[in-house]
């Protein structure tokens, strides 16, 4: 997959995350993307908050580990260059001056500090404009329908696979003195 195509995989505002689940939902979940890194000392509270949000049925919480912290001595084994590329794309698209961790992008339209509970709750309560996406699983094929638009407008619809919940557990260092 080319670099520009890999970055687009993360464009999630018109997502079909799980076709069978979405087909049964009256509206799609709100996509929240946490940009994080194991090398970021401010990220654990944001990751814990994302874990709490994972229990809600009205959101699809996703964590993307960025690689720009890796050169500071702690290599994040989950980091993806495409995640950092996508984060930069969101910043540009939303007129933001730059990227940071922990950054939470809410439905592709709002950026907040990933550990700022009050800002996240307020953003989740905001009215949203959305494109109605119909997804149906038929004979092992996902069929996606969106309303017609003018000939100069296009939709990007992405299907992604994700793990509903994954946690990394720190293993305590063993005393190796003899």
Secondary structure as the mmCIF struct_conf table of DSSP 4:
data_model
#
loop_
_struct_conf.conf_type_id
_struct_conf.id
_struct_conf.beg_label_comp_id
_struct_conf.beg_label_asym_id
_struct_conf.beg_label_seq_id
_struct_conf.end_label_comp_id
_struct_conf.end_label_asym_id
_struct_conf.end_label_seq_id
HELX_RH_AL_P HELX_RH_AL_P1 UNK A 3 UNK A 8
TURN_TY1_P TURN_TY1_P1 UNK A 9 UNK A 10
TURN_TY1_P TURN_TY1_P2 UNK A 13 UNK A 14
STRN STRN1 UNK A 15 UNK A 16
BEND BEND1 UNK A 17 UNK A 17
HELX_RH_AL_P HELX_RH_AL_P2 UNK A 19 UNK A 24
BEND BEND2 UNK A 25 UNK A 27
HELX_LH_PP_P HELX_LH_PP_P1 UNK A 28 UNK A 29
STRN STRN2 UNK A 30 UNK A 36
TURN_TY1_P TURN_TY1_P3 UNK A 38 UNK A 39
TURN_TY1_P TURN_TY1_P4 UNK A 41 UNK A 42
HELX_RH_AL_P HELX_RH_AL_P3 UNK A 43 UNK A 53
TURN_TY1_P TURN_TY1_P5 UNK A 54 UNK A 55
BEND BEND3 UNK A 57 UNK A 58
STRN STRN3 UNK A 59 UNK A 65
BEND BEND4 UNK A 67 UNK A 67
TURN_TY1_P TURN_TY1_P6 UNK A 68 UNK A 69
HELX_RH_3T_P HELX_RH_3T_P1 UNK A 70 UNK A 72
TURN_TY1_P TURN_TY1_P7 UNK A 73 UNK A 73
TURN_TY1_P TURN_TY1_P8 UNK A 77 UNK A 78
HELX_RH_AL_P HELX_RH_AL_P4 UNK A 81 UNK A 93
TURN_TY1_P TURN_TY1_P9 UNK A 94 UNK A 95
BEND BEND5 UNK A 97 UNK A 97
BEND BEND6 UNK A 101 UNK A 102
STRN STRN4 UNK A 103 UNK A 106
TURN_TY1_P TURN_TY1_P10 UNK A 107 UNK A 109
STRN STRN5 UNK A 110 UNK A 113
TURN_TY1_P TURN_TY1_P11 UNK A 114 UNK A 115
HELX_RH_AL_P HELX_RH_AL_P5 UNK A 117 UNK A 125
BEND BEND7 UNK A 126 UNK A 126
STRN STRN6 UNK A 133 UNK A 138
TURN_TY1_P TURN_TY1_P12 UNK A 139 UNK A 140
STRN STRN7 UNK A 141 UNK A 146
TURN_TY1_P TURN_TY1_P13 UNK A 151 UNK A 152
STRN STRN8 UNK A 158 UNK A 159
BEND BEND8 UNK A 164 UNK A 164
HELX_LH_PP_P HELX_LH_PP_P2 UNK A 170 UNK A 174
#
